[in-house]
C-alpha cells in the first residue's frame, strides 16, 4: 500500500499525532523529516516497497524538504495551502504537486539507489479523455488497473507509452477508444468496472485483475531488463517481440495486447503471491484479450453486425424480428426492443450516410435511418431468400438471393439497377457478398 503524506504546521503537529492515535495508528518510527504512523494491528511487512499487501503507512511532516547533495532544500511554503480550511486541503496548484514529486524523486535519487531501480521500468497510464472533461480539481488514480484499461482500449492507436494518435480521418475512432477506457476502469478510483459500463454488460473482472497483477511484477524488483531473471526482467522477456524487448510496463502491456496468445503461461506465473488486484484467475487464460458481453437493446441470438462512421453498431437478431442499435460504449439507442421488421433480419450493411440496410426472411429489405433508427419508407420487395448485403462507394446496394441463385442491386433510392437481378458466372446458393477495391461486387 502506498504511503500517505500529511503536511501540518509545526504548531499543529502534536494535535495531528493525537488524532492519528485516536484513529488506531501508532508512531512506529521517526526520522529527521517525518514521524511514521502505522495501524496498531498491522502485520509485518509482506513485500518490499509500496506494495498492496503491506499496511497503510502515514508519514506526518512539519515541512517538505530533502537533503540534496549541495544543501537542504525546503519547499514547504510552496505546498502549504494559501487559504487553509479545516480538514484536509488540496495542493494549491498542479505546479506545487509536481514540485513535491520532483523534490521527493531528487531525494530518492541522491540516497536511495534501490528506489531508482524500482521506478526506472514502471510506466503507468490513465486515459483522461477530452481536455474539456479535466479541470484543476480532477482527481486521477494511476495504477496497473488503469494501465490495463487504457492500453487494451487504445492499442490500435498506440506505438508506445508516449505515442498515441490517429490519422485525421479517424479522430472519431480515437475518441471512442478513449471513452471505452472508462467502461473497463475508473480513473477516479483505479478500480474496475468503470462508470461507463452499460447496465447489463458483463466485464471479465478476473481477467483484468490478472493482467494488472502481471504488470505489478515490476513494482518490487531490483532488476528490470530482459534476461536478468528478476520479475520485471521476466515480464520484459515474455513480452519480447521480434527480438526487441520492452523497457517499461506500458510497452510490455502494448505487446501483450498485440500478441494476446504469446507466452501466456510465463506471464501468468509472474503474478505475486499476494496479488494486489482480486479476484484474479485461478488458472492461465487461453489468451490475453478483454471481451465485454452486452445484453439488452433487443439482442436475441445475434447473427450479423455492421458499424457506422461514428462507432455505432447495428446488429441483426435471428431470435426475433428486431434490429438492435448500440452506441460506441454498448448502450442501446433503441430502447429495450430494437426496431421490429416484418421478418427475421438476415444481413446488414451501413451506407455512407449512416443508414442501415437490412435483408429479412420475408423476402424484403428495410432501410433504418441514422437519426433515430426507425424505418424509412416502405420495405423493398422482389427478393428471394435474401441474405448477404453490401454497399459500394456509389451507394448502390447489392443483395444475394440464396433461393434464386441471383444477385439483386438497387440504388440509394431503392430503384433496381439495369439488368438486376443478375445471374450466371457460377452463382449458386449465394450466402454472402462483398465489394472489392475496384468497387465490384463479389
LUMKOLZA-960211 format. One record per atom (N, C-alpha, C): z negated, x negated, y. Coordinates in steps of 0.2 Angstrom, whole numbers, plus 2048, in hexadecimal, padded with zeros to 3 digits. Layout:
# residues N
ZXY ...
# end
This chain:
# residues 442
8007FC7FA 800800800 8007FC806 8047FD80B 8047F9811 7FE7FA815 7FC7F4819 7F77F481E 7F87F9823 7F27FB826 7F27FF82C 7EE7FB831 7F27FA837 7EF7F683C 7EC7FB842 7E67FA844 7E37FE849 7E17FA84F 7E47FB855 7E27F785B 7DE7FB85F 7D87F8861 7D37FB865 7D17F786A 7CE7F9870 7CB7F5875 7C57F2872 7C37EC875 7BD7E9872 7B77EE873 7B67F1878 7B17F6879 7B07FB874 7B67FD871 7B680286C 7B6800865 7B67F9864 7B67F785D 7B17F9858 7AB7F985B 7A57FA856 7A5802854 7A7806859 7A780D858 7AD80F853 7B380B853 7B880C84F 7B680A848 7B2804847 7B0802841 7AB80783E 7A780A842 7A280F83F 7A681583D 7AC817840 7B081D83E 7B381B837 7B6815836 7B9814830 7B481482A 7AE81282C 7A8812827 7A7819825 7A781D82A 7A5824828 7AB828824 7B1825825 7B7827821 7B782581A 7B2821818 7B281E811 7B5817810 7B5813816 7B880C816 7B2808817 7B3801814 7AE7FC815 7B17F6818 7AE7F281C 7B17EC81E 7B07E7818 7B67E5816 7B67E0811 7B87D9813 7BA7D8819 7BC7D181B 7BC7D1822 7BC7CB825 7BD7CA82C 7C07C382E 7C57C3832 7C97BD834 7C87BC83B 7CB7B783E 7CB7B6845 7CE7BB849 7D37BF846 7D67C484A 7D57CB848 7D17CD843 7D17D3840 7CB7D483C 7C97DB83B 7C47DD836 7C87E1831 7C77E082B 7CA7E3825 7C67E8822 7C87EE821 7C57F481E 7C97F6818 7C57F7813 7C87FA80D 7C480080A 7C7804806 7C380A803 7BD8087FF 7B780B800 7B18097FC 7B38097F5 7B780E7F2 7B880E7EB 7BF80B7E9 7C18067ED 7C88037EC 7C77FF7E6 7CC7FF7E2 7CD7FA7DC 7CF7F37DE 7CF7EF7D9 7D17E87DB 7D97E87DC 7DB7E37E0 7E27E37E1 7E67E37DB 7EB7E77DB 7EF7E87D5 7F67E37D5 7F87E27DB 7FE7DE7DC 7FE7DA7E2 8027D57E3 8027D17E8 8057D47EE 8037D37F4 8067D67FA 8057DD7FB 8097E0800 8087E7801 80C7EB7FC 8087EE7F7 80B7F17F1 8087F87F1 80C7FD7EF 8098047EE 8038047E9 8028007E5 7FD8007E0 7F67FE7E3 7F77FB7E9 7F07F87EC 7ED7FD7F0 7E77FD7F2 7E38017F6 7E68007FD 7E5806801 7E6806808 7E180180C 7E47FD810 7E07F8814 7E17F981B 7DB7FA81F 7DC7FB826 7D97F482A 7DD7F282E 7DB7EC832 7DA7EE839 7D47ED83B 7D17EF842 7D27E9847 7D67EA84C 7D87E4850 7D57E6857 7D27E185B 7D07E2862 7D67DF866 7DA7DB863 7E07D9867 7E67D7862 7EC7D7864 7F17D5860 7F47CE862 7F27C985D 7F47C285F 7F57BE859 7F97B985A 7FA7B4854 7FA7AD857 7F77A9852 7F77A2854 7FE79E852 80279E857 80879B856 808793857 80D78F855 80C788855 80A78585C 80C788861 80B785868 80478886B 80378E86A 7FD79186D 7FC79886A 7F679B86B 7F47A186A 7F87A686E 7FC7AB86B 8007B086F 7FD7B786E 7FB7BA874 7F77C0874 7FC7C5877 7FE7CB873 8027D0876 7FF7D7877 7F87D6877 7F47DD877 7F67E187C 7F67DE882 7F77E3888 7FE7E6888 8037E3884 8097E7884 8097EC87F 8047EC87B 8047F1875 7FF7F7876 7FA7F587A 7F57FB87B 7F980087F 7F780787E 7FB80C882 7F980C889 7FE80E88D 7FD80D894 7F8813897 7F9819893 7F481E895 7F182188E 7EC81E88C 7E981F885 7E6826885 7E782A880 7E483087E 7DF830879 7DB834878 7D6834873 7DA83486C 7D7831867 7DB831860 7E082B860 7E482C85B 7E982685A 7EF827860 7F1821862 7F6821867 7FC81D864 80281F866 80881C864 809816868 80E811866 81080C86A 81380E871 81280B876 81480D87D 81C80D87D 81F809879 826809879 829806872 82F807871 83280386B 8327FC86C 8327FA872 8327F2873 82B7F0872 8267F3873 81F7F1871 81E7F186A 8217F5866 8217F585F 8257EF85C 82B7EE85F 82E7E885C 82B7E185E 8277E1864 8247DB866 81E7DA861 81B7DF85F 8157DF85A 8187DC853 81E7DF851 8217DD84A 8237D684B 8267D4850 8297CD851 8237C8851 81E7CA855 8187C5855 8157C484F 8147CA84B 8117C9844 8157C5840 81C7C6840 8217C283C 8207BB83E 8207B9844 81F7B2846 8197AF843 8137B3843 80D7B0841 80E7AF839 8117B3836 8127B382F 8177AD82D 81C7AC831 8207A6830 81D79F831 81879F836 815799837 810797832 80C79C82F 80779A82A 80779E824 80C7A2822 80C7A581C 8137A5819 81479F815 81B79E812 81C7A380D 8177A5809 8187AA804 81B7B1807 8187B380D 81B7B9810 8227B9812 8247B3814 82B7B2816 8307B3810 82E7B180A 8317B2804 8327B9802 82C7BC803 82C7C3801 8317C7806 8317C680C 8357CA811 83C7C8811 83E7C280F 8457BF810 84A7C380C 8497C6806 84E7C9802 84D7D1803 8487D3806 8477DB806 84B7DD80C 8507E280B 8537E5810 8537ED80E 8507F1813 84F7F8812 8537FC817 855802815 859806819 85780D81A 857810820 856817821 85B81A825 86081E823 865821827 86382682C 863825832 860829838 86582F83A 86C82E838 87083383A 872832842 875838845 87783784C 872835851 874831856 86F82F85B 86B83585E 86F83B85F 86C840862 86684385F 865841858 85F844854 85983F854 85A839858 855834858 85283485F 84C833860 849833867 84382D866 84082C86C 83B82786C 835829868 83482F866 82E832862 83083385B 836831859 838832852 83582D84E 83182F849 82E82B844 83282A83E 83382483C 837822836 83481E831 83482082B 83281C825 837819822 837812821 83C80F81D 83980C817 83B80E811 83980B80B 83E80B806 83C8097FF 8428097FA 8458107F9 8418157FA 84381C7F9 84981E7FE 84781C804 84C81E809 852819809 851813806 85780F805 85B8127FF 8588147FA 85C8177F5 86081D7F8 85D8227FB 8608277FE 866825803 865820807 86A81E80C 87081B808 86E816804 874812801 8788177FC 87581B7F8 87981F7F3 87D8247F7 87B8267FD 87F82B801 884828805 883822807 88781E80C 88C819809 88B818802 88F8137FE 896813800 89A819800 8A1819801 8A3816808 89E81580D 89F813813 89C80C815 899809810 895803811 8997FD80D 8987F7811 89A7F180E 8957EC80E 88F7EE810 8897EA811 8837ED814 87E7EA815 8787ED818 8797EE81F 87D7EB823 87E7EC82A 8857EE82B 8897F0826 8907F2827 8917F9824 8907FE829 891805827 89680882C 89B80B829 8A080E82E 8A681182A 8AA81482E 8B081882B 8B6816830 8BC81982E 8C2819832 8C181E837 8C681E83C 8C5823841 8C782A83E 8CA82A838 8CC831836 8C7834831 8C2830830 8BD83382B 8B683382E 8B5834834 8AF834838 8AA83A835 8AE840833 8AA845831 8A784382A 8AB840826 8A883E81F 8A2839820 8A2835825 89D830826 896834829 89883982D 89283D82F 88F84182A 893844825 891848820 88D84381B 88F83D81A 88B838816 884837819 88483681F 87D835822 87983B821 87C841822 878847821 87584881A 879846815 87784680E 87184280D 87083D811 86A83980F 86483D810 863842814 85D846815 85D84B810 86284C80C 861850806 85D84D800 85E846800 85A8427FB 8538407FD 85283E803 84C83B805 84A83D80D 84483D80E 84283E815 841838818 84483681E 843830822 83D831826 83A836826 83383782A 82D835825 82E83781F 82883681A 82A830815 83082F814 83282A80F 83182D808 832833807 831837800 83783B7FF 83883D7F8 83D8417F6 83A8477F3 83E84D7F4 84584E7F7 84484E7FF 84A84E802 84B84E809 84B85580B 84A856812 84985D815 850861815 85685D814 85C861814 85E86380D 85A862808 85C864801 85C86C801 86286F7FF 862876800 85E87A7FB 85B8807FC 8578847F7 85B8857F1 8588847EB 85B8847E5 85F87E7E2 8608797E7 8638737E4 85D86F7E1 86086B7DC 85B8677D8 85D85F7D9 85885C7DB 8598547DC 8558517D6 85984C7D3 8568487CE 8508437D0 84B8457D2 8458417D5 84483B7D0 84383C7CA 8418367C6 8468317C6 84D8337C6 85282E7C7 85282A7CD 85082E7D3 85082A7D9 84A8267DA 8448287D7 83E8247D7 83F81E7D3 84381E7CE 8448187C9 8488137CD 84D8167D1 8528117D5 84D80E7DA 8498117DD 84580E7E3 8408097E0 83D80B7DA 8398067D6 83D8007D5 8438007D3 8477FA7D1 8477F67D7 8497F97DD 8497F57E3 8437F27E5 83D7F57E3 8377F37E5 8357EC7E2 8397EA7DD 8377E47D9 8387DE7DE 83B7DF7E4 83B7D97E8 8357D97ED 8307DE7ED 82B7DE7F1 8267D87F0 8247D87E9 81F7D37E7 8227CD7E3 8257C97E7 8287C37E3 8297BD7E7 8287B77E4 8287B17E8 82F7AE7E8 8347B27E5 83B7AF7E4 83F7B47E8 8457B47E6 84A7B97E9 8517B67E9 8537B27E4 85A7B07E3 85C7B17DC 8627B47DB 8657B57D5 8647AF7D0 8617B07CA 8607AA7C6 85A7A67C6 8557A87CB 84F7A57CB 8497A87C7 84B7AD7C3 8477B17BE 8417B47C2 8417B57C8 83C7B97CB 83E7C07CB 83A7C57CC 83C7CC7CC 8427CE7D0 8417CB7D7 8467CC7DC 84D7C97D9 84C7C37D7 8527BF7D5 8557C27CF 8517C57CA 8547C97C5 8587CF7C7 8557D27CD 8597D87D0 8607D67D2 8607D07D6 8667CE7D8 86B7CB7D3 8687C97CD 86C7C77C8 8707CD7C4 86C7D27C3 86E7D87C0 8737DC7C4 8737DB7CB 8787DE7CF 87D7DA7D2 87E7D47CF 8847D07D0 88A7D37CF 88F7D27D3 8967D57D2 89B7D07D3 89F7CF7CE 8A57CA7CF 8A27C37D1 89C7C17CE 8997BB7CF 8967BA7D5 8967BF7D9 8927BF7E0 88C7C37E0 8867BF7E1 8807C27E0 87E7C57E7 87A7CB7E7 8787CD7EE 8727C97F0 8707C97F6 86B7C57F9 8667C97FC 8667D07FC 8617D47FF 8617DB7FB 85C7DF7FB 85C7E57F7 8617EA7F9 8637EB7FF 8687F0801 86F7EE7FD 8707E77FE 8767E57FA 8767E67F3 8707E57F0 86F7E77E9 8707EE7E7 86D7F27EC 86E7F97EB 8757FC7EB 8797F97F0 8807FB7F1 8847F97EB 8827F37E8 8867F17E2 8847F67DC 87E7F87DC 87C7FD7D7 8808047D7 8818067DE 88480C7DF 88C80C7DD 88F8067DE 8968057DD 8978037D5 8928017D2 8937FF7CB 88D8027C7 88D8097C7 88780D7C4 88580C7BD 88A8097B9 8898087B2 8878017B0 8877FD7B5 8867F57B3 87E7F37B2 87D7F07AD 8767ED7AC 8707F27AD 8717F87AA 86C7FD7AB 8657FB7A8 8667F87A2 85F7F679F 85C7F17A2 85F7EC7A5 85C7E77A9 8597E97AF 85D7EE7B2 85A7F07B9 8547F57B7 8547F97B2 84F7FD7B1 8487F97AF 8497F47AC 8437F07AA 8407EC7B0 8437ED7B6 8407E97BC 83B7ED7BF 83A7F47BD 8357F87C0 82E7F57BF 82A7F47C5 8237F17C4 81F7F67BF 8197F37BC 8157F67B8 8127FC7BB 8107FC7C1 80D8017C5 8128037CA 8178077C8 81D8097CD 81A80C7D3 81D80B7D9 81B80E7DF 81D8157E0 8238177DC 82681D7DD 8258217D6 8228277D6 82282B7D0 8238327D2 8268367CD 8278347C6 82D8307C5 82E82B7C0 8348277BF 8368297B8 83C8277B6 83E8287B0 83B8247AA 83A8277A4 83682479F 83B82079B 84182079C 84681C798 84C81B79D 85081579B 85581479F 85A8197A0 85D81B7A6 8628207A6 86981D7A3 86E8227A3 8748207A1 87881D7A6 87781F7AC 87A81B7B2 87581C7B8 8778197BE 8738197C4 87681D7C9 8798237C7 87C8287CC 87682C7CE 8778307D4 8728357D6 87683B7D7 8758407D3 8798477D3 87484C7D5 8768507DA 8728567DC 87585C7D9 8718607D6 8748677D3 87386C7D7 8788707D9 8788767DE 87887C7DA 8748817DD 8758887DA 87688D7E0 8768937DF 8778987E4 87E8987E7 87F89D7EC 88589D7EF 88B8A17EB 8888A47E5 88D8A77E1 88F8A27DB 88D89C7DB 88F8977D5 88D89A7CE 89389B7CA 89289E7C4 89789B7BF 8968967BB 89A8937B7 8A08907BB 89F88C7BF 8A48897C4 8AA8857C0 8B08867C2 8B58827BF 8B987D7C4 8BC8807C9 8C087C7CD 8BC87B7D4 8BE8767D8 8BB8747DE 8C08717E3 8BF8727E9 8C386F7EE 8BF86E7F5 8C08697F8 8BD8677FE 8C1868805 8BF86A80A 8C286A810 8C1863815 8C486381A 8C385D81E 8BC85C822 8B8861822 8B2861824 8AC86081F 8AE85F819 8AA85D814 8A7864810 8A986A812 8A887080F 8AB870808 8A8873803 8AA8737FC 8AB87B7FA 8B187C7F7 8B38837F4 8B38827ED 8B08877E9 8AF8877E2 8B188D7DF 8B588D7DA 8B78937D6 8B28947D0 8B089A7CF 8AB89C7C9 8AF8A07C4 8AF89D7BE 8B28A07B8 8AD8A67B5 8A78A67B8 8A28AB7B5 8A28B17B9 8A68B17BF 8A68B77C3 8AD8B77C7 8AD8BC7CB 8B38BD7CF 8B28B97D6 8AE8B57D7 8AC8B27DD 8AE8AB7DE 8AF8AA7E5 8B08A37E7 8AA8A17EB 8A789B7EA 8A28997EE 8A48947F3 8A08937F9 8A288F7FE 89C88B800 89B885800 895881801 89787C807 89287B80B 893876811 89286F80E 89286A812 89286380F 88B86180C 88686580D 87F86480A 87E868804 88286D803 8828717FD 87F8787FF 87E87A805 87C880807 881885807 88088B804 885890804 88789380B 88E89480C 891896812 89389E811 8918A080B 8938A7809 88E8AB806 8888AA808 8828AE806 8818AC7FE 87E8B17FB 87C8B07F4 8828B27EF 8878B57F1 88C8B77EC 8938B47ED 8948B17F2 89B8AE7F3 8A08B47F5 8A68B27F5 8AB8B77F7 8AF8B97F1 8AF8C07F0 8B18C37E9 8B98C47EA 8BC8C37E4 8C38C47E4 8C58CA7DF 8CB8CB7DE 8CD8D07D9 8CD8CE7D2 8CC8C87D1 8CC8C57CA 8C88BF7CA 8C88BC7C4 8C48B67C3 8C88B07C6 8C58AC7CB 8C98A77CE 8CA8A17C9 8D089E7CA 8D28997C6 8D38927CA 8D88917CD 8D988B7D1 8D888C7D8 8D78867DC 8D58877E3 8D88817E7 8DA8827ED 8DD87C7F1 8DB87E7F8 8DB8797FC 8D987A803 8DF877808 8E187B80C 8E7879811 8E4875817 8E987381B 8E786E820 8E3872826 8E3879825 8DF87D82A 8D887E827 8D687C821 8D087D81E 8CF88481B 8D588781A 8D588E816 8D688C80F 8D289080B 8D388F803 8D7894800 8DB8927FC 8E08967F8 8DE8967F1 8DD89C7EE 8DA89C7E7 8DF8A17E3 8E089E7DD 8E48A27D8 8DE8A67D4 8E08AC7D1 8DC8B07CD 8DF8B37C7 8DA8B57C2 8DD8B87BC 8E08BE7BC 8E08C27C2 8E48C87C3 8EB8C77C5 8ED8C07C5 8F48BF7C6 8F58BF7CE 8F08BE7D2 8F18BE7D9 8EE8B77DC 8F08B67E2 8ED8B07E6 8EB8B27EC 8E58B07EE 8E18B27F4 8E08AC7F9 8E08AE7FF 8DF8A9805 8D88AB808 8D38A6808 8CD8A780B 8CD8A2811 8CB8A5817 8CC8A281D 8C689D81F 8C7898823 8C2893824 8BD894829 8BD89A82C 8B889C831 8B289F82E 8B38A4829 8AE8A7826 8AE8A881E 8B38A581B 8B48A6814 8B78AC812 8B88B1816 8BB8B8814 8C28B7812 8C48BD80F 8CB8BD80D 8D08BE813 8D58BB813 8DA8BC818 8E08C0815 8E18C6818 8E78CA816 8E68CD80F 8EC8CF80C 8EC8D1805 8EE8CB801 8EC8CC7FB 8ED8C67F6 8F58C67F5 8F78C07F3 8FE8BF7F1 8FF8C17EA 9058C47E8 9068C67E1 90C8C37DE 90E8C57D8 9148C27D5 9138BC7D1 90C8BA7CF 90B8B47CB 90A8B77C4 90A8B27BF 9098B37B8 9048AE7B5 8FD8B17B4 8F88AC7B2 8F88A67B6 8F78A77BD 8F78A17C1 8F089D7C0 8F18967C0 8EB8927BF 8EB88D7C5 8EE8877C3 8EE8817C8 8F28837CF 8EF8807D4 8F28817DB 8F287A7DF 8F78797E3 8F78737E7 8FA8757EE 8F98717F3 8FC8737F9 8FF86C7FC 90586C7FE 908866800 907865808 90986080B 90885E812 90B863817 911867814 91486C818 910873818 90B873814 907879814 90A87E80F 90E87C80B 911880805 90D8807FF 90C8867FC 9078867F7 90A8877F0 9098837EB 90C8837E5 9078857E0 9098897DB 90588C7D6 90888C7D0 90588A7CA 90888A7C4 9068917C0 90B8947BD 90A89A7B9 90A8987B2 9048987AF 9048967A8 90689B7A3 9078A17A5 9098A77A1 9118A77A1 9148A37A6 91C8A47A6 91F89E7A6 91C8987A5 91F8917A5 9238907AC 9208927B2 9238917B8 91E88F7BD 92188D7C3 91D88B7C9 91F88F7CF 91B8927D2 91C8967D8 91B8927DE 91E8937E4 91D8907EA 91E8957F0 9198957F4 9198997FA 918895800 91A897806 91889480C 91189680F 90F893814 908895817 90789C819 90D8A0819 90C8A781B 90D8AB815 90D8A880F 90E8AB809 9158AE807 91A8AB80A 9218AD809 9238A8803 9268AB7FE 9288A67F8 92E8A27FB 92E89B7F8 9338977FA 93A8997F6 93F8977F9 9468987F5 9468957EE 9478997E9 9488977E3 9418987DF 93C89A7E2 93589B7DF 9358A17DB 9338A27D5 92F89C7D1 9348987CE 9328917CD 93688C7CA 93588B7C3 93A88A7BF 9398897B8 93D8837B5 93D8817AF 94087C7AC 93D8757AD 9408707AC 93E8697AD 9388687A9 93886B7A3 93286A79E 92C86D7A0 92C8727A4 9268767A6 92487A7A0 91E87A79D 91C87E797 91587F798 912885798 90B887799 90888279E 90A8827A4 90787E7A9 9008807AB 8FC87B7AC 8F587D7AD 8F287A7B4 8F58747B6 8F38717BC 8F986E7C0 8F886D7C7 8FE86A7CB 8FB8667D0 8FF8617D2 8FD85D7D8 90385B7DC 9018587E2 9078567E6 90784F7E7 90C84B7E6 90D8447E6 90E8417ED 90E83B7ED 90F8387F4 9158397F8 91A83C7F4 92083E7F7 9208467F9 91A8497F8 91A8507FA 91D8547F4 91E8517EF 9228557E9 91C8587E5 91D85E7E2 9188607DD 91985E7D6 91485D7D3 91485A7CC 91085E7C7 
# end
